[in-house]
Amino acid sequence: PSLGPHFFPPGMAQSNYVFFLIAVNIMGFFLVALLSSYLAEQIRRKEEELKARLVDYSQLEQLYKHIVQNVPSGLITVDGEGRVTSFNRTAEEITGYRLEDVYQKEIGEILPGILELSRSAGRALEQGWEKLRFSRWETKFEKRGGTSLTLGFSGSPLKDSEGQEIGSILIFQDLTQLREMEEELKRRERLSALGSLAAGMAHEIRNPLASISGSIEIMKEELGESSSHNQLMDIVLREVACLNSLIADFLLFARPAPPGKDLVPLNDLVEEILIMFGNSADCNPRIRIVRNFQDPVALRADPQQIKQVIWNLLINAAQAMPEGGDLTVELRRRLPILDHADQPAQCEISISDSGTGIAEGDVGKIFDPFFTTKENGTGLGLSIVHRIVENYGGKVWVRSQIGRGTTFTIYLPV
């Protein structure tokens, strides 16, 4: 055979080229399919990661909202114009306002005096209002509905993610009960000191009064009924009796009898006292007595001491309503709160009047002995109330507003 070059027929060469192209296209198809599958898987994974991240951001945002809403302090934010932009749940509970009531209102309308405080701190005006910058601020605040509160504030700047200041944050707490407890502690210290001094003085005064009274009685007997001086001697005896009554009250305040141990059905006792008071000369006929006994209550006490407490408060309420009004007596049982389950249950007695009210500056003094705003008052009625209740391990709280009336609330363990 010939060793020279071989030549294929033209038809065979064309057929091989077509098979080659087909093979290349098939391989390209499989490569594209494989790459598409890989890319599709990568896209799917990225989408799942993105969804998970979006869910995390949403959950984080919800967490922040829950934290702000549930912090035990009121939280208010204001924008650069001094208008309210947020108002958390505790702020609503403390102030009595809802977010929709205060949104976009000027902060000075909701918290009167806050801008004056900022101004007194020397802050420059910016965009028509003062930036709220103070470490601590305390003020009286009238809650929606008329209740007077003591609020404590702190202020700080509100900044965005880039550190630019966009407003202010106000955080505040209701300090009313804390301040009342502080006043109560100071009052107890004053009363303790006065009581020790008073007991000794009262006994020293009582002895000469007894001598005066005894001497006058002897003189009356010796001079006889026809004496022209009998009228003067009767006056002396009446005044001595008044002084003795005053000293007896003072001793009751200074050294009250030990708490009684009798089981007293309080509802029946209070009802009996109200009937007696309603028919006494101390009760103005234009006073309407309202009873609200929510629970049957019994406690270990001396009924005469409890009667003394309630009677003194009823007289005080009646004297605050010379033109008449409503005198409301409420009685309920209070269970211990969960955080103090070891404490005994309490009974709550509230006596409210719709009278003239007590001046804010006098509220802290009304339990001091001999403090009175009445022309003929001795200043011992409320002191005795406080002393007896304190002796039973109880508390007395007072809330008052000028022109709206006063409420005395007594808590006694049952």
C-alpha positions as CSV (number, residue, x, y, z in Angstrom):
1,P,0.0,0.0,0.0
2,S,1.0,3.6,-0.6
3,L,2.7,5.4,2.3
4,G,1.7,8.9,1.0
5,P,-0.8,11.2,2.6
6,H,-4.4,10.0,3.0
7,F,-7.2,12.1,1.8
8,F,-10.8,11.8,3.3
9,P,-13.7,12.4,1.2
10,P,-15.2,15.9,1.6
11,G,-18.5,14.5,3.1
12,M,-16.6,12.7,5.9
13,A,-14.7,15.8,7.0
14,Q,-17.9,17.9,7.2
15,S,-19.6,15.3,9.3
16,N,-16.8,15.2,11.8
17,Y,-16.9,19.0,12.2
18,V,-20.6,18.9,12.9
19,F,-20.2,16.2,15.6
20,F,-17.5,18.4,17.1
21,L,-19.7,21.4,17.3
22,I,-22.5,19.4,18.8
23,A,-20.2,18.0,21.5
24,V,-18.9,21.5,22.3
25,N,-22.5,22.9,22.6
26,I,-23.6,20.0,24.8
27,M,-20.6,20.6,27.1
28,G,-21.4,24.3,27.1
29,F,-25.0,23.6,28.0
30,F,-24.0,21.4,30.9
31,L,-21.5,24.0,32.1
32,V,-24.0,26.8,31.9
33,A,-26.6,24.6,33.8
34,L,-24.1,23.8,36.5
35,L,-23.1,27.4,36.9
36,S,-26.7,28.5,36.9
37,S,-27.5,25.9,39.6
38,Y,-24.6,27.2,41.7
39,L,-25.6,30.8,41.3
40,A,-29.2,30.0,42.1
41,E,-28.1,28.2,45.3
42,Q,-25.9,31.2,46.3
43,I,-28.8,33.6,45.7
44,R,-31.2,31.4,47.7
45,R,-28.7,31.3,50.6
46,K,-28.2,35.1,50.5
47,E,-32.0,35.7,50.4
48,E,-32.4,33.5,53.5
49,E,-29.6,35.4,55.3
50,L,-31.1,38.7,54.3
51,K,-34.6,37.6,55.6
52,A,-33.1,36.4,58.8
53,R,-31.3,39.7,59.2
54,L,-34.5,41.6,58.5
55,V,-36.3,39.5,61.1
56,D,-33.5,40.2,63.6
57,Y,-33.8,44.0,63.0
58,S,-37.6,43.9,63.3
59,Q,-37.3,41.9,66.6
60,L,-34.7,44.3,67.9
61,E,-36.8,47.2,67.1
62,Q,-39.8,45.6,68.9
63,L,-37.5,44.9,71.9
64,Y,-36.4,48.5,72.1
65,K,-40.1,49.6,72.0
66,H,-41.0,47.2,74.8
67,I,-38.1,48.4,76.9
68,V,-39.1,52.0,76.5
69,Q,-42.7,51.3,77.3
70,N,-42.0,49.1,80.3
71,V,-39.3,51.1,82.2
72,P,-40.6,52.1,85.6
73,S,-39.8,55.8,84.9
74,G,-41.7,58.2,82.8
75,L,-39.8,58.9,79.5
76,I,-40.5,61.9,77.2
77,T,-38.6,62.9,74.1
78,V,-38.9,66.3,72.4
79,D,-37.6,67.4,69.0
80,G,-35.5,70.4,68.1
81,E,-38.5,72.7,68.4
82,G,-39.3,71.6,71.9
83,R,-42.4,69.5,70.9
84,V,-43.2,66.1,72.3
85,T,-42.4,63.2,70.0
86,S,-42.8,60.2,72.4
87,F,-44.5,59.5,75.7
88,N,-44.1,56.1,77.3
89,R,-46.6,54.1,79.3
90,T,-45.3,55.1,82.7
91,A,-45.4,58.7,81.7
92,E,-49.1,58.2,80.8
93,E,-49.8,56.6,84.2
94,I,-48.0,59.3,86.2
95,T,-49.4,62.3,84.4
96,G,-52.8,61.1,83.4
97,Y,-52.3,62.1,79.8
98,R,-52.1,59.8,76.8
99,L,-49.7,60.2,73.9
100,E,-52.4,61.4,71.5
101,D,-53.2,64.2,74.0
102,V,-49.7,65.6,74.1
103,Y,-48.1,64.6,70.7
104,Q,-46.5,67.6,69.0
105,K,-47.4,69.9,71.9
106,E,-44.8,72.2,73.4
107,I,-43.2,70.6,76.5
108,G,-43.8,73.8,78.5
109,E,-47.6,73.3,78.1
110,I,-47.4,69.8,79.7
111,L,-44.8,70.5,82.4
112,P,-45.1,74.2,83.4
113,G,-41.9,75.7,84.7
114,I,-39.5,73.4,82.9
115,L,-38.4,76.1,80.4
116,E,-37.9,78.6,83.2
117,L,-35.7,76.1,84.9
118,S,-33.6,75.7,81.8
119,R,-33.4,79.5,81.4
120,S,-32.3,79.9,85.1
121,A,-29.5,77.4,84.4
122,G,-28.1,79.8,81.8
123,R,-28.9,77.9,78.6
124,A,-29.0,80.0,75.5
125,L,-32.1,80.2,73.4
126,E,-32.0,77.9,70.3
127,Q,-34.8,77.9,67.7
128,G,-37.1,79.6,70.1
129,W,-36.8,77.3,73.1
130,E,-34.2,76.2,75.7
131,K,-32.5,72.9,75.4
132,L,-33.3,70.9,78.5
133,R,-30.1,70.4,80.4
134,F,-30.2,69.8,84.2
135,S,-28.9,67.0,86.4
136,R,-32.0,67.0,88.6
137,W,-35.2,69.0,88.9
138,E,-38.1,68.5,91.3
139,T,-41.5,70.2,91.1
140,K,-45.1,70.0,92.0
141,F,-47.3,68.7,89.2
142,E,-51.1,68.5,89.0
143,K,-52.1,65.2,87.4
144,R,-55.0,65.2,85.0
145,G,-58.0,64.8,87.4
146,G,-56.6,67.2,90.0
147,T,-54.2,65.1,92.1
148,S,-51.1,67.0,93.2
149,L,-47.8,65.1,92.7
150,T,-44.1,65.7,93.4
151,L,-42.1,64.7,90.3
152,G,-38.3,64.4,90.0
153,F,-36.8,65.0,86.5
154,S,-33.4,64.6,84.7
155,G,-32.7,65.8,81.2
156,S,-30.2,64.8,78.5
157,P,-29.6,65.3,74.8
158,L,-31.2,63.0,72.2
159,K,-28.8,62.2,69.3
160,D,-29.1,60.3,66.0
161,S,-26.9,57.5,64.7
162,E,-24.3,60.1,63.5
163,G,-24.1,61.8,66.8
164,Q,-26.1,64.9,65.8
165,E,-28.3,66.3,68.5
166,I,-32.0,66.1,67.4
167,G,-33.8,66.9,70.7
168,S,-33.9,66.1,74.4
169,I,-34.8,63.2,76.6
170,L,-36.7,63.7,79.9
171,I,-36.8,60.9,82.5
172,F,-38.9,61.4,85.6
173,Q,-40.4,59.6,88.6
174,D,-43.3,60.1,91.0
175,L,-41.6,61.1,94.3
176,T,-44.9,61.9,96.1
177,Q,-44.9,58.9,98.4
178,L,-41.1,59.3,99.1
179,R,-41.5,62.9,100.1
180,E,-44.5,62.1,102.3
181,M,-42.5,59.4,104.0
182,E,-39.7,61.9,104.6
183,E,-42.2,64.4,106.1
184,E,-43.7,61.7,108.2
185,L,-40.3,60.8,109.6
186,K,-39.5,64.4,110.4
187,R,-42.9,64.8,112.1
188,R,-42.4,61.7,114.2
189,E,-39.1,63.1,115.4
190,R,-40.7,66.4,116.3
191,L,-43.7,64.7,118.1
192,S,-41.4,62.4,120.1
193,A,-39.4,65.3,121.4
194,L,-42.5,67.4,122.1
195,G,-44.2,64.5,123.8
196,S,-41.5,63.9,126.3
197,L,-41.3,67.5,127.2
198,A,-45.1,67.9,127.3
199,A,-45.7,65.0,129.7
200,G,-43.6,66.5,132.4
201,M,-45.0,70.0,132.0
202,A,-48.6,68.8,132.0
203,H,-48.2,67.1,135.4
204,E,-46.5,70.2,136.8
205,I,-49.4,72.4,135.6
206,R,-52.1,70.0,136.8
207,N,-51.0,70.1,140.5
208,P,-51.5,73.9,141.0
209,L,-54.8,73.7,139.0
210,A,-56.0,71.1,141.5
211,S,-55.0,73.4,144.3
212,I,-56.8,76.3,142.8
213,S,-60.0,74.3,142.1
214,G,-60.0,72.9,145.7
215,S,-59.5,76.3,147.3
216,I,-62.3,77.9,145.3
217,E,-64.7,75.0,146.2
218,I,-63.8,75.6,149.9
219,M,-64.4,79.4,149.6
220,K,-67.8,78.7,148.0
221,E,-68.9,76.6,150.8
222,E,-67.7,79.1,153.4
223,L,-69.2,82.1,151.7
224,G,-72.5,80.4,151.0
225,E,-74.8,80.6,148.0
226,S,-75.8,84.2,148.7
227,S,-72.3,85.6,148.2
228,S,-71.9,88.2,145.4
229,H,-68.6,86.5,144.4
230,N,-70.2,83.2,143.5
231,Q,-70.4,84.2,139.8
232,L,-66.7,85.0,139.7
233,M,-65.8,81.7,141.5
234,D,-68.0,79.8,139.0
235,I,-66.0,81.4,136.2
236,V,-62.7,80.3,137.8
237,L,-64.0,76.7,138.2
238,R,-65.1,76.6,134.5
239,E,-61.8,77.8,133.3
240,V,-59.9,75.4,135.5
241,A,-62.1,72.6,134.1
242,C,-61.2,73.8,130.5
243,L,-57.5,73.8,131.4
244,N,-57.8,70.3,132.9
245,S,-59.5,69.1,129.7
246,L,-56.8,70.7,127.6
247,I,-54.1,69.0,129.7
248,A,-55.9,65.7,129.5
249,D,-55.8,66.0,125.7
250,F,-52.2,66.9,125.8
251,L,-51.4,63.9,128.0
252,L,-53.4,61.7,125.6
253,F,-51.1,63.0,122.8
254,A,-47.9,62.8,124.8
255,R,-48.5,59.4,126.4
256,P,-51.4,57.6,124.7
257,A,-52.7,54.4,126.4
258,P,-51.3,51.2,125.1
259,P,-53.2,49.7,122.1
260,G,-56.2,47.6,123.0
261,K,-56.6,44.0,122.2
262,D,-60.4,43.7,121.9
263,L,-61.7,42.4,118.5
264,V,-63.6,45.4,117.2
265,P,-66.1,45.0,114.2
266,L,-65.0,48.3,112.5
267,N,-68.0,48.6,110.2
268,D,-70.4,48.6,113.1
269,L,-68.3,51.0,115.2
270,V,-67.9,53.5,112.3
271,E,-71.7,53.4,111.6
272,E,-72.4,54.0,115.3
273,I,-70.0,57.0,115.3
274,L,-71.6,58.5,112.2
275,I,-75.0,58.3,113.7
276,M,-73.8,60.0,116.9
277,F,-72.0,62.6,114.9
278,G,-74.9,63.3,112.6
279,N,-77.1,64.1,115.6
280,S,-74.5,66.2,117.4
281,A,-74.0,69.9,117.6
282,D,-70.7,69.6,115.8
283,C,-72.4,68.5,112.5
284,N,-73.9,71.2,110.3
285,P,-77.4,70.2,109.2
286,R,-76.3,71.1,105.6
287,I,-73.6,68.5,105.6
288,R,-74.5,65.3,103.7
289,I,-72.8,62.2,105.2
290,V,-71.9,59.6,102.5
291,R,-71.0,56.0,103.5
292,N,-69.0,53.6,101.3
293,F,-68.2,50.5,103.3
294,Q,-66.7,48.1,100.8
295,D,-65.5,45.2,103.0
296,P,-66.4,43.9,106.5
297,V,-63.3,44.6,108.7
298,A,-62.4,43.6,112.2
299,L,-59.2,44.6,114.1
300,R,-57.7,44.3,117.5
301,A,-58.0,47.7,119.2
302,D,-59.5,49.8,122.0
303,P,-62.8,50.9,120.6
304,Q,-62.6,54.2,122.5
305,Q,-59.3,55.1,120.9
306,I,-60.6,54.3,117.4
307,K,-63.7,56.3,118.2
308,Q,-61.5,59.2,119.3
309,V,-59.5,59.1,116.0
310,I,-62.6,59.1,113.8
311,W,-64.5,61.6,115.8
312,N,-61.6,64.1,115.7
313,L,-61.4,63.7,111.9
314,L,-65.2,64.1,111.5
315,I,-65.1,67.4,113.5
316,N,-62.2,68.6,111.5
317,A,-64.1,67.9,108.2
318,A,-67.3,69.6,109.5
319,Q,-65.3,72.7,110.5
320,A,-63.9,72.9,107.0
321,M,-67.4,73.1,105.5
322,P,-69.2,76.0,107.3
323,E,-71.7,76.3,104.4
324,G,-72.3,72.5,104.2
325,G,-71.1,69.9,101.7
326,D,-70.3,66.2,101.3
327,L,-68.6,64.3,104.1
328,T,-67.6,60.9,102.7
329,V,-66.4,58.0,104.9
330,E,-64.9,55.0,103.1
331,L,-63.9,51.7,104.6
332,R,-62.1,48.8,102.9
333,R,-59.7,46.0,103.5
334,R,-56.2,46.0,101.9
335,L,-54.3,42.8,101.3
336,P,-50.5,42.9,101.4
337,I,-48.8,43.5,98.1
338,L,-46.9,40.7,96.5
339,D,-43.5,42.3,97.2
340,H,-44.3,42.5,100.9
341,A,-46.4,39.3,101.5
342,D,-45.0,39.0,105.0
343,Q,-46.7,42.2,106.1
344,P,-50.2,42.0,107.7
345,A,-53.3,43.0,105.8
346,Q,-54.6,46.5,106.5
347,C,-57.8,48.3,106.9
348,E,-58.2,51.7,105.1
349,I,-60.4,54.4,106.5
350,S,-60.8,57.5,104.4
351,I,-62.6,60.6,105.5
352,S,-63.1,63.3,102.8
353,D,-64.7,66.7,102.8
354,S,-65.6,69.1,100.1
355,G,-64.5,72.1,102.1
356,T,-62.0,74.9,101.9
357,G,-58.9,72.7,101.8
358,I,-55.5,73.1,103.6
359,A,-52.8,75.5,102.3
360,E,-49.8,73.6,100.9
361,G,-47.5,75.2,103.4
362,D,-49.6,74.0,106.3
363,V,-50.0,70.4,105.3
364,G,-46.7,69.4,106.8
365,K,-47.6,71.1,110.2
366,I,-51.2,70.0,110.8
367,F,-50.1,67.1,113.1
368,D,-47.9,69.3,115.2
369,P,-49.3,69.9,118.7
370,F,-50.9,73.3,119.1
371,F,-50.7,74.2,115.4
372,T,-54.1,75.4,114.3
373,T,-55.6,77.8,111.8
374,K,-59.0,77.9,113.6
375,E,-59.8,80.9,115.9
376,N,-60.9,78.7,118.8
377,G,-58.9,75.6,118.0
378,T,-56.5,74.0,120.5
379,G,-54.3,72.4,117.8
380,L,-54.4,69.0,119.5
381,G,-57.2,67.1,117.6
382,L,-55.1,66.0,114.7
383,S,-52.0,65.5,116.9
384,I,-54.0,63.0,119.0
385,V,-55.2,61.2,115.8
386,H,-51.6,60.9,114.6
387,R,-50.3,59.7,117.9
388,I,-53.0,57.0,118.4
389,V,-52.7,55.6,114.9
390,E,-48.9,55.6,115.1
391,N,-49.2,53.7,118.4
392,Y,-51.1,51.0,116.5
393,G,-48.3,50.7,113.9
394,G,-50.5,52.5,111.4
395,K,-50.1,55.5,109.2
396,V,-52.1,58.7,108.4
397,W,-51.9,60.4,105.0
398,V,-53.5,63.6,104.0
399,R,-54.2,65.0,100.5
400,S,-55.7,68.5,100.2
401,Q,-56.4,71.1,97.6
402,I,-57.5,74.6,98.2
403,G,-61.2,75.1,97.3
404,R,-61.7,71.3,96.6
405,G,-61.4,69.7,100.0
406,T,-59.3,67.4,102.1
407,T,-59.0,63.6,102.5
408,F,-57.5,61.9,105.5
409,T,-56.6,58.2,105.0
410,I,-55.8,56.0,107.9
411,Y,-54.1,52.6,107.5
412,L,-54.3,50.2,110.5
413,P,-53.1,46.5,110.6
414,V,-55.8,44.0,111.0
